[in-house]
Amino acid sequence: MKKMMVFLAVAVLALAVLAPISQAKPKSRVKGFFIGSCLGVRSATAYNEGKDLSIREWGLLIPGFQCYIMVMNGIDGKNGKTNRDLAKQYGSNFF
């Protein structure tokens, strides 16, 4: 009986995880999943809306470059930089 309950719990959990993935846009399923799991939900939703990822977001995947990017992001956050400022700097296709 315990094995059956565990199996049902795992099946329900798997369906809860896989159902939203199967309803995603066909062109962005796999890449959107990896972007979301590696870079966060903001990057994944922006990608799914047709935006490109900036070099600062890709830089978070490089271990030696990661600290530099995080410090620069923190400095920009401290200075009050907004998405509108980033769109002017990088172009509206990114932000």
C-alpha positions, 0 to 999 in steps of 0.5 A: 500500500505504501508503494502505491501511495508513493507511486501516485505521489510521484506521478502527481508531482511529475504531471504537475511539473510536466503539464506547464512545460507541455503547454509552453510555446513550441519554439521556446520549450527547451531553451526557455526551460534552460534559461529559466532554470539557469538564469531565473524567471525574469530572463525566461519570461523575457525570452518567451516574449521575444526578447534577447538575452544581454551579455550580462545575463549570459555572463552569469553562466561563466564561473570566473565572470559571474562575480564581476557580473553580480557586482556590476548588477548590484552597482546598477541596482544601487544607482537606481537604473531601470529597464528604460535605461537599459533599453537605451543602453542595449536596445529595445530588443533586450529590455 
